[in-house]
């Protein structure tokens, strides 16, 4: 897994870059959070294809568990992708609610991710 550190508004964003799924379960997410924490970074940007598809099936509980841990550790995340392909009203509602707040964002590109994470 490659990581880029992006600086914006005197803050840093840890961008995760990979060609394979990096987050398959809660432990993978905790490892990623620990890595960010060790770097002194509280903002993570990750592309949707690096998340296990179960993340987007809210009945699996994966998204809820990961987002709760991020909240507990006061870390922000931006998930980058095109979410219209998921045909789930509950996921649409989650995305809408998250994007209204200041901790989890579902955005179309890294520029928007960086901007939202460092506001």
N, C-alpha and C positions, 0 to 999 in steps of 0.2 A: 504494500500500500504506500502510495506516494502522498505526501502532505505538502501543501503550499501554505505559507503564512502571508495573508493579505492585510495591509495596514490601511485604516481609514478612520478619520476623526480621532486620531490618537488612540485607537483601539486596534486589536488584532483579531482576525478571523482565521481559524484553521480550516482550510479547504481539503477535503479528502478526495483523492484522485486514484482511480483503480480501474481495472478492466474485468473485475469479478465482484460478486456480492461480498461485502465486508461486514455487514450486520445481519447475521442469521438468527440471533437470539439476544436475550437481555444481557448475557455476559459479554458478548461482543460489544454491545453499546456501552456497558460499564468500562470495558477496557479502553474504548475510544475516549470516553469522558476522563478517565484517569490519565491518559496520554495528554489530552488537552490541558488538564489541570497541572500536570508536571511542567508543561511549557508556559504556564501562567496565562492561559487563554481560556476565556469563558464563552466564546462564540464558535460554533461549528457549522460548516456548510457541507452538505453531502448531496450527491445526485440520487434521484429516486431509484435508479437501476442498481445502486450499491446496497439497497435495502432488500431483504427477503420479501418476496411478493406478499407473504402473510401479513406484513406490516400494514398493507392497504386493505386487508380484510379485517375489519374491526372486531369481528366475532372471535378472531384468534387471540386477542388480548395483547399481542406484541406491541402495537402502537401505544396502547394505554400504559403498559408497563414501562416502556422506554421514555415516553413523554413525562410520566410521573417521576422517574428517576432524575431526568433533566431538571425538572422543577425543584425537586428536593435539593439538588446540588447547585441551584441557581445558575444553570448554564442555559444558553440560548442555542437554538438550532434553526437553520434554514434548510428545507428540503427542496431541491431544485428539480423541476420536471414539468411535464404536461399531465395534469391530473384529470383531464376531461375523459380520458379513456376508461377510467374506473366508473362503473355504473352503479354507484352506491349513494343513496340519499344520506345515509349516516356519515359516510366519508365526506361528502360535500358539506354537510353541516359542521363536521369537525374542522375542515379546512377553513370555512368561513369564520368560525369562532376563533380559531388560532390566529388567523390573520388580523383579527380585531385587537388582539392582545399584544404583548411585547416580549414573548418568550419563544414561541414556535411559529415559524412562517413556512408557507408553501408558496414558492415563487418560481418564475419561469427561467431565470438565468442568474449567473454568479454576481453580476453587477447589482441586481435587485437584492439578492441575498446579503451582500456586503453592506449595502445601504441600510436595509432593515435591521440587521444585526448590530450596527454601530450607531444607530440613531440616539 
